[in-house]
Amino acid sequence: MGNAAWWIATTLAVLAALDTILFVEGLSEGTILLLAALVNLLIIGGGAAMFLWTRRGAAINAMLEERVAARTAEFRDSEARLRAFIQVAHDAVIVIDGQGIIQEFNPAAERMFGYPATDLIGGTVNRLMPDMVAAKHDQYLQQKHPTGFQLMGRGREIIGRHADGSEFPIEVTVGTHRSEGTTYHVGLLRDITRRREKEQRLTRLATTDSLTGLLNRRAFLEAGERMMADRGHKPLTVLMLDADRFKNVNDTHGHAVGDEVLKRLASIVATSARADDAVGRLGGEEFAVLLHNTGVEGGTNLADRMLHAVRTAQIELTGDQTVNFTVSIGIASTATAHDLSSLLHQADQALYAAKNSGRDRLVAVTEETVKTLSPPG
């Protein structure tokens, strides 16, 4: 078969096939454009042989153009719906490219961060984060991301930075899409400040004494176990305090005055301790302080200052009346006790030794006196 005849036969076959293919649903836009190019090539190459099919080819081209136009309109409609959703979404939506440049910033994001979108779009997203968080975010952007859409993180908590410079907790879900060398990261963000505050309130209720604001017994013991586990070779010392003749205060002046005595005592103890010490109310009128990196000598010096502060404290009543009170203190350290239970037991025995010796004083357990103590029951 000659070249012209071969071209004519091939052209007729392709056109016949196109007549069927064009009615198949789901063809991609790229496939449609390729078929259009093929038709044009055949028309040009067929020369005289294609004359009979010119009108048919023109119809096919028109059909292809209609299909492309319909797909383009469909894409634009989907984009419009997505943009409308982003604009009305209750949560903040931020879209950035692979370099961390903000592409979309919806009204909810404006309210959350305090910036108008016009101030941020085209700039780096790092402006919305503290420096340390921004550095970690840059490392994330430098990672290789797979082609297609991937949900990279759901419900992660980070710190955001408001336009006024204040920082606040954020919960963020991030989706990443990569196609043909272009990467976009879509972040759905929620301010969880109120949730954090609620969690903190619940934690305080579970771990603090409602009257004094100190750690309750359970929380103090948990803190003590952590301090014992983390101390390494550093010493720990515990002070056990008990208000003297506290029942007489309640019986004479009433429980309201007794509560004021306990709150004043708690304040003295708390202000005498350091930030890394544990201070708790173990129950009733009994308090304890676990001193970090402190031996028995340092604990004794602190206890002596507490005794003096308590002696000079007064609770003022109506009619120019005042109530004075004192405490007794027992002291023990890790020089004589190797676990928290033994430490508290020794301090408790020292406390009652101070009570039996006349009150308003301290007694410390030493390596010499520990032999006289009874073992834990």
Rosetta blueprint (number, residue, H / E / L):
1 M L
2 G L
3 N H
4 A H
5 A H
6 W H
7 W H
8 I H
9 A H
10 T H
11 T H
12 L H
13 A H
14 V H
15 L H
16 A H
17 A H
18 L H
19 D H
20 T H
21 I H
22 L L
23 F L
24 V L
25 E L
26 G L
27 L L
28 S L
29 E H
30 G H
31 T H
32 I H
33 L H
34 L H
35 L H
36 A H
37 A H
38 L H
39 V H
40 N H
41 L H
42 L H
43 I H
44 I H
45 G H
46 G H
47 G H
48 A H
49 A H
50 M H
51 F H
52 L H
53 W H
54 T H
55 R H
56 R H
57 G H
58 A H
59 A H
60 I H
61 N H
62 A H
63 M H
64 L H
65 E H
66 E H
67 R H
68 V H
69 A H
70 A H
71 R H
72 T H
73 A H
74 E H
75 F H
76 R H
77 D H
78 S H
79 E H
80 A H
81 R H
82 L H
83 R H
84 A H
85 F H
86 I H
87 Q H
88 V H
89 A L
90 H L
91 D L
92 A E
93 V E
94 I E
95 V E
96 I E
97 D E
98 G L
99 Q L
100 G L
101 I E
102 I E
103 Q E
104 E E
105 F E
106 N L
107 P H
108 A H
109 A H
110 E H
111 R H
112 M H
113 F H
114 G L
115 Y L
116 P L
117 A H
118 T H
119 D H
120 L H
121 I L
122 G L
123 G L
124 T E
125 V H
126 N H
127 R H
128 L H
129 M L
130 P L
131 D H
132 M H
133 V H
134 A H
135 A H
136 K H
137 H H
138 D H
139 Q H
140 Y H
141 L H
142 Q H
143 Q L
144 K L
145 H L
146 P L
147 T L
148 G E
149 F E
150 Q E
151 L E
152 M E
153 G E
154 R E
155 G E
156 R E
157 E E
158 I E
159 I E
160 G E
161 R E
162 H L
163 A L
164 D L
165 G L
166 S L
167 E E
168 F E
169 P E
170 I E
171 E E
172 V E
173 T E
174 V E
175 G E
176 T E
177 H E
178 R E
179 S E
180 E L
181 G L
182 T E
183 T E
184 Y E
185 H E
186 V E
187 G E
188 L E
189 L E
190 R E
191 D E
192 I L
193 T H
194 R H
195 R H
196 R H
197 E H
198 K H
199 E H
200 Q H
201 R H
202 L H
203 T H
204 R H
205 L H
206 A H
207 T H
208 T E
209 D L
210 S L
211 L L
212 T L
213 G L
214 L L
215 L E
216 N L
217 R H
218 R H
219 A H
220 F H
221 L H
222 E H
223 A H
224 G H
225 E H
226 R H
227 M H
228 M H
229 A H
230 D H
231 R L
232 G L
233 H L
234 K L
235 P L
236 L L
237 T E
238 V E
239 L E
240 M E
241 L E
242 D E
243 A E
244 D L
245 R L
246 F H
247 K H
248 N H
249 V H
250 N H
251 D H
252 T H
253 H H
254 G L
255 H H
256 A H
257 V H
258 G H
259 D H
260 E H
261 V H
262 L H
263 K H
264 R H
265 L H
266 A H
267 S H
268 I H
269 V H
270 A H
271 T H
272 S H
273 A L
274 R L
275 A L
276 D L
277 D L
278 A E
279 V E
280 G E
281 R E
282 L E
283 G E
284 G L
285 E L
286 E E
287 F E
288 A E
289 V E
290 L E
291 L E
292 H L
293 N L
294 T L
295 G L
296 V H
297 E H
298 G H
299 G H
300 T H
301 N H
302 L H
303 A H
304 D H
305 R H
306 M H
307 L H
308 H H
309 A H
310 V H
311 R H
312 T H
313 A L
314 Q L
315 I E
316 E E
317 L L
318 T H
319 G H
320 D H
321 Q L
322 T E
323 V E
324 N L
325 F L
326 T L
327 V E
328 S E
329 I E
330 G E
331 I E
332 A E
333 S E
334 T L
335 A L
336 T L
337 A L
338 H L
339 D L
340 L H
341 S H
342 S H
343 L H
344 L H
345 H H
346 Q H
347 A H
348 D H
349 Q H
350 A H
351 L H
352 Y H
353 A H
354 A H
355 K H
356 N H
357 S L
358 G L
359 R L
360 D L
361 R L
362 L E
363 V E
364 A E
365 V L
366 T L
367 E L
368 E L
369 T H
370 V H
371 K H
372 T H
373 L L
374 S L
375 P L
376 P L
377 G L
